[in-house]
Amino acid sequence: MNIHNQQNYTPHFQAKIQLQDCQRIFNPSMNKVTRLDKMFNENKLVKGCENISVYTKRNIINTYLDNPTNFPAITTRKFCEKIVKYSRIMADRIFFINNRRSINKLDKTFSQMLPESKEYIEELAKVGNSMDKHFIRTNIEDNPLKSVAQSKNATIFVLNHPNYHKDKFTYVIINSILNKMYTEQGRQLDCPRPKIIVSKNMLKMLGKKVGRIYKQLGLSEVDASLKNRDTKTNTHTMHSLMKEFIENKSNIFIFPEGNNSAYNNMPLEKRIQPGIAGLIKAATQAKESVRVVPIGIHYPGETNSFGNFYIGKPMYFKKSGNDIIYTEGTDKKKITHVNLKESIPVIFSEICQNIKFGMEKASEL
Protein backbone atom coordinates (compact mmCIF):
# COMPACT_ATOMS: atom_id res chain seq x y z
CA MET A 1 0.00 0.00 0.00
CA ASN A 2 1.38 3.42 -0.93
CA ILE A 3 0.82 5.61 2.09
CA HIS A 4 0.91 8.77 -0.03
CA ASN A 5 -2.74 7.94 -0.82
CA GLN A 6 -3.95 7.66 2.76
CA GLN A 7 -6.52 10.28 3.75
CA ASN A 8 -5.84 12.76 6.56
CA TYR A 9 -2.16 11.88 6.52
CA THR A 10 0.49 14.57 6.69
CA PRO A 11 3.52 13.65 4.53
CA HIS A 12 6.82 13.50 6.43
CA PHE A 13 9.85 11.20 6.53
CA GLN A 14 7.94 7.95 6.89
CA ALA A 15 5.64 9.02 4.04
CA LYS A 16 8.65 8.88 1.78
CA ILE A 17 8.94 5.21 2.71
CA GLN A 18 6.25 2.99 1.26
CA LEU A 19 5.01 1.03 4.26
CA GLN A 20 1.92 -0.91 5.26
CA ASP A 21 1.77 0.67 8.70
CA CYS A 22 4.22 3.45 9.44
CA GLN A 23 2.20 5.16 12.19
CA ARG A 24 3.33 2.60 14.76
CA ILE A 25 7.01 2.94 13.83
CA PHE A 26 7.76 6.61 14.35
CA ASN A 27 6.36 9.17 16.73
CA PRO A 28 5.06 12.47 15.24
CA SER A 29 7.72 14.33 17.27
CA MET A 30 10.36 12.71 15.05
CA ASN A 31 9.20 14.53 11.92
CA LYS A 32 11.59 17.45 12.22
CA VAL A 33 13.70 18.30 9.18
CA THR A 34 17.46 18.65 9.23
CA ARG A 35 19.45 21.35 7.45
CA LEU A 36 20.10 19.13 4.45
CA ASP A 37 16.71 20.06 3.01
CA LYS A 38 17.67 19.79 -0.67
CA MET A 39 20.75 17.59 -0.48
CA PHE A 40 19.01 14.57 -1.94
CA ASN A 41 17.80 16.39 -5.04
CA GLU A 42 19.51 14.95 -8.10
CA ASN A 43 21.58 17.34 -10.20
CA LYS A 44 22.05 16.42 -13.88
CA LEU A 45 25.64 17.69 -14.00
CA VAL A 46 26.56 15.71 -10.88
CA LYS A 47 24.90 12.61 -12.30
CA GLY A 48 26.69 13.08 -15.63
CA CYS A 49 30.12 13.28 -13.97
CA GLU A 50 29.34 10.26 -11.81
CA ASN A 51 28.22 8.26 -14.85
CA ILE A 52 31.49 9.05 -16.63
CA SER A 53 33.55 7.81 -13.68
CA VAL A 54 31.49 4.61 -13.26
CA TYR A 55 31.52 3.81 -16.99
CA THR A 56 35.28 4.40 -17.28
CA LYS A 57 36.02 2.25 -14.24
CA ARG A 58 33.76 -0.67 -15.11
CA ASN A 59 33.72 -0.76 -18.89
CA ILE A 60 37.24 0.34 -19.75
CA ILE A 61 39.68 -0.13 -16.86
CA ASN A 62 38.24 -3.34 -15.40
CA THR A 63 37.29 -4.85 -18.75
CA TYR A 64 40.35 -4.11 -20.89
CA LEU A 65 43.05 -2.69 -18.62
CA ASP A 66 42.82 -4.79 -15.47
CA ASN A 67 46.42 -6.05 -15.52
CA PRO A 68 48.31 -4.06 -18.18
CA THR A 69 51.71 -5.49 -19.10
CA ASN A 70 52.99 -3.17 -21.83
CA PHE A 71 53.73 0.53 -21.88
CA PRO A 72 50.76 1.68 -24.04
CA ALA A 73 48.29 -0.24 -21.88
CA ILE A 74 49.85 1.01 -18.63
CA THR A 75 49.77 4.59 -19.91
CA THR A 76 46.16 4.25 -21.05
CA ARG A 77 45.13 2.87 -17.67
CA LYS A 78 46.76 5.82 -15.86
CA PHE A 79 44.93 8.23 -18.16
CA CYS A 80 41.61 6.47 -17.52
CA GLU A 81 42.23 6.51 -13.77
CA LYS A 82 42.65 10.28 -13.99
CA ILE A 83 39.32 10.51 -15.81
CA VAL A 84 37.70 8.56 -12.96
CA LYS A 85 39.38 10.70 -10.32
CA TYR A 86 38.65 14.11 -11.79
CA SER A 87 35.10 13.31 -12.85
CA ARG A 88 34.40 12.33 -9.23
CA ILE A 89 36.08 15.50 -7.98
CA MET A 90 34.03 17.56 -10.44
CA ALA A 91 30.81 15.84 -9.27
CA ASP A 92 31.66 16.68 -5.66
CA ARG A 93 32.42 20.33 -6.43
CA ILE A 94 29.16 20.79 -8.35
CA PHE A 95 27.33 19.04 -5.51
CA PHE A 96 28.88 21.50 -3.04
CA ILE A 97 28.03 24.59 -5.11
CA ASN A 98 24.46 23.40 -5.54
CA ASN A 99 24.06 22.74 -1.80
CA ARG A 100 26.58 25.13 -0.23
CA ARG A 101 24.06 26.77 2.13
CA SER A 102 22.84 23.45 3.54
CA ILE A 103 26.38 22.03 3.70
CA ASN A 104 27.71 25.09 5.56
CA LYS A 105 24.86 24.91 8.08
CA LEU A 106 25.23 21.20 8.66
CA ASP A 107 29.01 21.46 8.99
CA LYS A 108 28.56 24.18 11.60
CA THR A 109 25.90 22.18 13.43
CA PHE A 110 27.96 18.97 13.72
CA SER A 111 31.19 20.82 14.54
CA GLN A 112 29.46 22.14 17.68
CA MET A 113 28.27 18.68 18.77
CA LEU A 114 30.04 15.87 20.57
CA PRO A 115 29.30 12.39 19.15
CA GLU A 116 28.56 11.29 22.73
CA SER A 117 25.79 13.87 23.09
CA LYS A 118 22.03 13.33 22.94
CA GLU A 119 21.76 16.04 20.27
CA TYR A 120 24.13 14.18 17.95
CA ILE A 121 21.84 11.15 17.68
CA GLU A 122 18.76 13.37 17.31
CA GLU A 123 20.40 15.27 14.46
CA LEU A 124 21.34 12.01 12.71
CA ALA A 125 17.72 10.90 13.13
CA LYS A 126 16.55 13.96 11.21
CA VAL A 127 18.82 13.54 8.20
CA GLY A 128 16.42 11.22 6.38
CA ASN A 129 13.76 13.92 6.48
CA SER A 130 15.76 15.68 3.76
CA MET A 131 14.49 13.34 1.07
CA ASP A 132 12.02 16.01 -0.04
CA LYS A 133 9.95 14.41 -2.86
CA HIS A 134 12.06 11.26 -2.93
CA PHE A 135 11.09 7.93 -1.43
CA ILE A 136 12.52 4.52 -0.69
CA ARG A 137 10.89 1.12 -0.49
CA THR A 138 11.88 -1.03 2.43
CA ASN A 139 10.54 -3.83 4.61
CA ILE A 140 10.78 -1.82 7.81
CA GLU A 141 7.15 -2.69 8.60
CA ASP A 142 8.57 -6.12 9.50
CA ASN A 143 10.42 -4.38 12.36
CA PRO A 144 13.79 -5.87 11.34
CA LEU A 145 15.66 -3.24 13.37
CA LYS A 146 13.55 -3.59 16.52
CA SER A 147 15.99 -5.96 18.24
CA VAL A 148 18.88 -3.67 17.31
CA ALA A 149 17.21 -0.55 18.72
CA GLN A 150 16.20 -2.25 21.96
CA SER A 151 19.49 -4.03 22.61
CA LYS A 152 22.58 -2.44 24.12
CA ASN A 153 24.79 -4.73 22.03
CA ALA A 154 26.39 -3.20 18.96
CA THR A 155 25.75 -4.57 15.47
CA ILE A 156 27.72 -5.16 12.26
CA PHE A 157 25.70 -4.17 9.17
CA VAL A 158 26.84 -5.71 5.86
CA LEU A 159 25.54 -4.22 2.61
CA ASN A 160 26.03 -4.96 -1.07
CA HIS A 161 27.69 -2.16 -3.04
CA PRO A 162 25.79 -1.66 -6.33
CA ASN A 163 26.50 2.04 -6.85
CA TYR A 164 29.56 3.90 -5.55
CA HIS A 165 27.77 7.26 -5.56
CA LYS A 166 24.29 6.36 -4.32
CA ASP A 167 25.47 4.00 -1.59
CA LYS A 168 26.81 6.85 0.53
CA PHE A 169 23.26 8.22 0.75
CA THR A 170 21.90 4.75 1.51
CA TYR A 171 24.08 4.56 4.61
CA VAL A 172 22.83 7.97 5.77
CA ILE A 173 19.16 7.07 5.23
CA ILE A 174 19.42 3.70 7.02
CA ASN A 175 21.21 5.39 9.90
CA SER A 176 18.48 8.00 10.08
CA ILE A 177 15.87 5.23 10.44
CA LEU A 178 17.92 3.44 13.11
CA ASN A 179 18.61 6.61 15.10
CA LYS A 180 14.92 7.54 15.03
CA MET A 181 14.25 4.19 16.68
CA TYR A 182 17.01 4.76 19.24
CA THR A 183 15.50 8.17 20.00
CA GLU A 184 12.03 6.74 20.47
CA GLN A 185 13.53 4.23 22.89
CA GLY A 186 15.07 7.15 24.81
CA ARG A 187 18.54 5.76 24.12
CA GLN A 188 20.24 8.83 22.63
CA LEU A 189 23.00 8.82 25.26
CA ASP A 190 23.83 5.11 25.47
CA CYS A 191 23.13 3.78 21.96
CA PRO A 192 26.10 2.75 19.77
CA ARG A 193 27.38 5.49 17.47
CA PRO A 194 27.59 4.79 13.71
CA LYS A 195 30.90 3.91 12.06
CA ILE A 196 31.15 3.23 8.33
CA ILE A 197 34.26 1.75 6.75
CA VAL A 198 35.13 3.56 3.51
CA SER A 199 38.06 3.91 1.15
CA LYS A 200 40.39 6.78 2.01
CA ASN A 201 40.52 7.58 -1.71
CA MET A 202 36.86 8.59 -1.49
CA LEU A 203 37.60 11.15 1.22
CA LYS A 204 40.56 12.51 -0.75
CA MET A 205 38.23 13.42 -3.61
CA LEU A 206 35.71 15.22 -1.43
CA GLY A 207 35.85 18.92 -0.69
CA LYS A 208 37.00 19.92 2.78
CA LYS A 209 33.56 20.62 4.25
CA VAL A 210 31.79 17.70 2.58
CA GLY A 211 34.55 15.35 3.75
CA ARG A 212 34.33 16.74 7.26
CA ILE A 213 30.55 16.18 7.35
CA TYR A 214 31.00 12.55 6.29
CA LYS A 215 33.59 12.06 9.01
CA GLN A 216 31.15 13.59 11.48
CA LEU A 217 28.59 11.06 10.24
CA GLY A 218 30.97 8.28 11.28
CA LEU A 219 33.20 7.53 8.28
CA SER A 220 36.38 5.60 9.13
CA GLU A 221 38.87 5.43 6.30
CA VAL A 222 40.90 2.42 5.24
CA ASP A 223 43.14 1.72 2.28
CA ALA A 224 40.82 -0.33 0.06
CA SER A 225 43.33 -0.70 -2.77
CA LEU A 226 43.23 -4.13 -4.37
CA LYS A 227 47.05 -4.15 -4.46
CA ASN A 228 49.82 -2.71 -2.26
CA ARG A 229 47.53 -1.74 0.62
CA ASP A 230 48.69 0.35 3.56
CA THR A 231 48.24 -2.48 6.06
CA LYS A 232 49.62 -0.41 8.96
CA THR A 233 46.89 2.22 8.60
CA ASN A 234 44.22 -0.44 8.12
CA THR A 235 45.34 -2.34 11.22
CA HIS A 236 45.20 0.83 13.32
CA THR A 237 41.72 1.78 12.03
CA MET A 238 40.26 -1.71 12.45
CA HIS A 239 41.76 -2.10 15.91
CA SER A 240 40.07 1.12 17.01
CA LEU A 241 36.74 0.13 15.43
CA MET A 242 36.80 -3.36 16.92
CA LYS A 243 37.55 -1.97 20.38
CA GLU A 244 34.52 0.34 20.18
CA PHE A 245 32.36 -2.46 18.77
CA ILE A 246 33.36 -4.93 21.49
CA GLU A 247 32.59 -2.28 24.12
CA ASN A 248 29.19 -1.68 22.40
CA LYS A 249 30.05 1.93 21.69
CA SER A 250 29.78 1.72 17.89
CA ASN A 251 27.78 -0.05 15.21
CA ILE A 252 29.91 -0.96 12.19
CA PHE A 253 28.60 -0.51 8.64
CA ILE A 254 30.60 -2.16 5.90
CA PHE A 255 30.31 -2.77 2.15
CA PRO A 256 32.44 -5.96 2.05
CA GLU A 257 32.81 -5.83 -1.75
CA GLY A 258 34.96 -2.71 -1.41
CA ASN A 259 36.60 -1.76 -4.70
CA ASN A 260 35.65 -5.18 -6.08
CA SER A 261 32.16 -3.78 -6.61
CA ALA A 262 33.41 -2.29 -9.88
CA TYR A 263 33.66 -5.86 -11.26
CA ASN A 264 29.90 -6.09 -11.73
CA ASN A 265 30.26 -8.97 -14.21
CA MET A 266 31.61 -11.21 -11.45
CA PRO A 267 29.36 -13.21 -9.06
CA LEU A 268 28.86 -11.70 -5.61
CA GLU A 269 30.92 -14.44 -3.94
CA LYS A 270 33.92 -13.32 -5.99
CA ARG A 271 33.41 -9.63 -5.18
CA ILE A 272 32.91 -9.91 -1.42
CA GLN A 273 36.25 -9.87 0.35
CA PRO A 274 36.81 -12.72 2.84
CA GLY A 275 38.16 -10.29 5.42
CA ILE A 276 34.59 -9.73 6.61
CA ALA A 277 34.49 -13.32 7.87
CA GLY A 278 37.79 -12.83 9.69
CA LEU A 279 36.40 -9.67 11.30
CA ILE A 280 33.36 -11.52 12.61
CA LYS A 281 35.42 -14.48 13.81
CA ALA A 282 37.77 -12.14 15.70
CA ALA A 283 34.81 -10.40 17.34
CA THR A 284 33.47 -13.73 18.65
CA GLN A 285 36.65 -14.11 20.70
CA ALA A 286 35.79 -11.01 22.74
CA LYS A 287 31.98 -10.72 22.63
CA GLU A 288 29.43 -13.16 23.99
CA SER A 289 27.47 -12.89 20.75
CA VAL A 290 28.14 -11.04 17.49
CA ARG A 291 25.05 -9.76 15.71
CA VAL A 292 25.25 -9.18 11.96
CA VAL A 293 22.43 -7.58 9.97
CA PRO A 294 22.55 -8.10 6.17
CA ILE A 295 21.01 -5.39 3.98
CA GLY A 296 20.25 -5.90 0.29
CA ILE A 297 20.16 -2.80 -1.93
CA HIS A 298 18.54 -2.43 -5.33
CA TYR A 299 18.23 0.76 -7.41
CA PRO A 300 15.18 0.43 -9.69
CA GLY A 301 15.70 3.66 -11.64
CA GLU A 302 12.24 5.04 -10.83
CA THR A 303 11.74 8.80 -10.79
CA ASN A 304 12.29 10.14 -7.25
CA SER A 305 13.31 6.69 -5.97
CA PHE A 306 16.32 6.51 -3.70
CA GLY A 307 16.35 2.76 -3.93
CA ASN A 308 14.91 -0.37 -2.35
CA PHE A 309 16.45 -1.63 0.90
CA TYR A 310 15.70 -5.07 2.28
CA ILE A 311 16.82 -5.33 5.91
CA GLY A 312 17.44 -9.00 6.66
CA LYS A 313 17.01 -11.03 9.83
CA PRO A 314 19.85 -10.61 12.32
CA MET A 315 22.51 -13.32 12.19
CA TYR A 316 24.24 -14.34 15.42
CA PHE A 317 27.71 -15.83 15.78
CA LYS A 318 28.88 -17.11 19.14
CA LYS A 319 31.98 -18.91 20.34
CA SER A 320 31.35 -22.10 22.30
CA GLY A 321 34.47 -24.01 23.29
CA ASN A 322 36.26 -24.92 20.06
CA ASP A 323 33.18 -24.16 17.95
CA ILE A 324 31.37 -21.15 16.57
CA ILE A 325 27.58 -21.40 16.73
CA TYR A 326 25.61 -19.60 14.03
CA THR A 327 21.87 -19.05 14.48
CA GLU A 328 19.16 -17.63 12.18
CA GLY A 329 19.14 -17.98 8.43
CA THR A 330 17.84 -16.23 5.35
CA ASP A 331 14.31 -17.59 5.60
CA LYS A 332 14.05 -19.70 8.74
CA LYS A 333 15.82 -20.22 12.02
CA LYS A 334 18.63 -22.71 12.04
CA ILE A 335 21.57 -23.60 14.23
CA THR A 336 24.97 -24.50 12.80
CA HIS A 337 28.04 -25.62 14.74
CA VAL A 338 31.41 -25.28 13.05
CA ASN A 339 34.92 -25.86 14.36
CA LEU A 340 36.67 -22.57 15.13
CA LYS A 341 39.61 -23.37 12.85
CA GLU A 342 37.28 -24.09 9.93
CA SER A 343 34.83 -21.26 10.59
CA ILE A 344 36.04 -18.62 8.09
CA PRO A 345 34.61 -20.32 4.93
CA VAL A 346 31.31 -21.06 6.70
CA ILE A 347 30.90 -17.51 8.01
CA PHE A 348 31.82 -16.16 4.59
CA SER A 349 29.28 -18.40 2.88
CA GLU A 350 26.48 -17.39 5.25
CA ILE A 351 27.24 -13.69 4.77
CA CYS A 352 27.16 -14.09 0.98
CA GLN A 353 23.90 -16.07 1.05
CA ASN A 354 22.16 -13.54 3.27
CA ILE A 355 23.28 -10.53 1.22
CA LYS A 356 22.19 -12.25 -2.01
CA PHE A 357 18.84 -13.09 -0.45
CA GLY A 358 18.45 -9.43 0.55
CA MET A 359 19.33 -8.25 -2.96
CA GLU A 360 16.68 -10.51 -4.47
CA LYS A 361 14.06 -9.34 -1.97
CA ALA A 362 15.00 -5.69 -2.53
CA SER A 363 14.44 -6.09 -6.26
CA GLU A 364 10.92 -7.39 -5.51
CA LEU A 365 9.85 -4.49 -3.24
C-alpha positions, 0 to 999 in steps of 0.5 A: 500500500502506498501511504501517499494515498492515505486520507488525513495523513500529513507527509513527512519522513515515513511518508517517503517510505512505502510502508503498510503501517508506518504510524506505529514505527515513528512518533510524530515528534520525530518529523523534524527536518534537518538542514540538508533540506535539498541535499538529496535532489539529483543534479544532472551535471553531478549525475553526468560526472558520476556516470562518466567515472562509473563507466570508465572504471567498469567498462574500460579499466576493469574490462580491458586494462585490469592487468596491463603489461605493456607501456601503451596499456599502462599509460592508457590505464593511468589516463583512464584513472585520472578521468575517474578521479577528476570526474568524481572530484568535479561531481563533488564540487558541483554538488557543493556549489548546488548545496553550499548553504545546507552544507555550511549549516550542517558542517557548523551544526555537527562541529558544535556537537560531541558524538557522545551527546544526545543532540548528535543522535537526534540530528542524525535521526533527522537527516532522512527527512531531507528526502524532499519528494524522494522515497525509498521502499523497504521492509521496515514494517517487519520491524527488522531493526527492533531488536537492534534498537532495543538491545545495548549490544552493537551490530555489524551491518553488511551491505552490497555495493551496487553504486559507488555514488548512491550508496553513501546516501543509503548509509545515511538514510538507514542510519536515520531510520535506526537513530529515530528508533534509538530516539524513540527508545530514549537511548540517545546517550547510550546507543552505539554510534555509527561507524562506516568503513570507507576507502580513504581515496573517497575522502581525498576526492571530497571537498573539505567541508563535505569530507568533514561532514562525512567524518562527522557522520561516522566515516572511518577510512581504510586503504581499500586498494586491491594491491599494495595496501597500507596495512599499517593504517588499516590495522590501526583503524580496524583495531580502534573500530573493533575496540569500540564495537566490542565495548558496544560503543559503535555499530559498524557498517561495511560494504564488504565488496569494497573496490571489487564492486566495480567488477559487476560482471563477477558473481557476488561471492567473488566480489565480497572480500573474505576479510569480513568473515575474519572480522566476525570471527575475531569479534566472537573471541571477545563478545558473547554474541556477534550480531550481523544484519545483512542489507540488500540494496537495489536501485530500480531507476524510478523517478524520485526513488532513492532505492529499495532496501531489504533489511534481513534477519539478524545473524548471530555468531557465538563462540562455544568451546572450540566451535562457533555457533551460528543461528538464524538464516535467510528464511528460517531459524537454524543452528549450525556448529562449526569448528573454530579453525574451519569457521572462516569459509562457513561464516563467509558463505552465510554472509554471501547467502544472506546478502544475495537473499536481501538483494533478491528481496530488494528487487521485488519491493 
